[in-house]
C-alpha cells in the first residue's frame, strides 16, 4: 500500500526543491516540487509521496488530513494493546 502524506513547506532553497516539516515534531525532509504547476511557498502544505510533492493543499484540508492520520495511528496503537490482552 502506498500513502501520500500532507507536510508543511518550511523552505524553498532552489527551484524544484523544498524542505518540509513532517508532523509537528523535528522531522524534516527535502522533496522535489517539479510535479507541481506552481512552486510552493514557505507555510504552504503539499501532499508528498516517494519524495515528490503531488499537489498543494489549503491549510484546513491539510490539518483535517493530519488529524485523521493521527486518529488512525492512535487506533492502531490501541488495537495492538487489545490484541496483546487476548
C-alpha positions as CSV (number, residue, x, y, z in Angstrom):
1,X,0.0,0.0,0.0
2,X,1.2,3.5,-0.8
3,X,0.4,6.5,1.2
4,X,0.8,10.2,0.4
5,X,1.0,12.5,3.4
6,X,0.5,16.2,4.0
7,X,3.6,18.2,5.0
8,X,4.3,21.9,5.6
9,X,6.9,23.7,3.5
10,X,9.4,25.4,5.6
11,X,12.0,26.5,3.0
12,X,12.4,26.6,-0.8
13,X,16.2,26.6,-1.2
14,X,16.1,26.4,-5.0
15,X,13.8,25.9,-7.9
16,X,12.2,22.4,-8.0
17,X,13.1,21.6,-4.3
18,X,11.6,22.3,-0.9
19,X,12.4,21.4,2.7
20,X,9.3,20.3,4.6
21,X,8.2,19.5,8.1
22,X,6.6,16.2,8.7
23,X,4.2,16.3,11.6
24,X,4.6,18.7,14.4
25,X,8.0,17.5,15.7
26,X,11.5,17.8,14.4
27,X,11.2,15.6,11.4
28,X,12.2,17.3,8.1
29,X,12.9,16.1,4.6
30,X,13.9,17.5,1.3
31,X,11.4,16.9,-1.6
32,X,11.0,17.6,-5.3
33,X,8.4,20.1,-6.3
34,X,8.9,19.5,-10.1
35,X,5.4,17.9,-10.4
36,X,3.6,21.0,-9.1
37,X,2.2,23.5,-11.5
38,X,3.5,26.4,-9.3
39,X,6.3,26.5,-6.8
40,X,5.1,26.3,-3.2
41,X,6.0,29.0,-0.6
42,X,7.0,28.6,3.0
43,X,3.9,27.9,5.0
44,X,2.1,26.0,2.2
45,X,1.0,22.5,2.6
46,X,1.7,19.8,0.0
47,X,0.9,16.1,-0.4
48,X,4.1,14.1,-0.7
49,X,4.6,10.6,-2.0
50,X,8.0,9.0,-2.6
51,X,9.8,12.3,-2.2
52,X,7.6,14.2,-4.7
53,X,5.1,16.9,-4.0
54,X,1.9,15.8,-5.8
55,X,-0.3,18.8,-5.1
56,X,-0.8,21.8,-2.9
57,X,-3.4,21.8,-0.1
58,X,-5.1,24.6,1.7
59,X,-4.4,24.7,5.4
60,X,-7.8,23.5,6.5
61,X,-7.7,20.5,4.2
62,X,-4.1,19.6,5.4
63,X,-5.0,19.9,9.1
64,X,-8.0,17.7,8.7
65,X,-5.9,15.1,6.9
66,X,-3.3,15.2,9.6
67,X,-6.0,14.9,12.3
68,X,-7.3,11.8,10.6
69,X,-3.9,10.2,10.3
70,X,-3.3,10.8,14.0
71,X,-6.6,9.1,14.8
72,X,-5.7,6.1,12.6
73,X,-2.3,5.9,14.3
74,X,-4.0,6.0,17.8
75,X,-6.4,3.3,16.8
76,X,-3.6,1.1,15.6
77,X,-1.7,1.5,18.9
78,X,-4.9,0.8,20.9
79,X,-5.7,-2.2,18.6
80,X,-2.2,-3.6,19.3
81,X,-2.8,-3.3,23.1
82,X,-6.1,-5.0,22.8
83,X,-4.6,-7.9,20.9
84,X,-1.8,-8.3,23.5
85,X,-4.5,-8.9,26.1
86,X,-6.2,-11.7,24.2
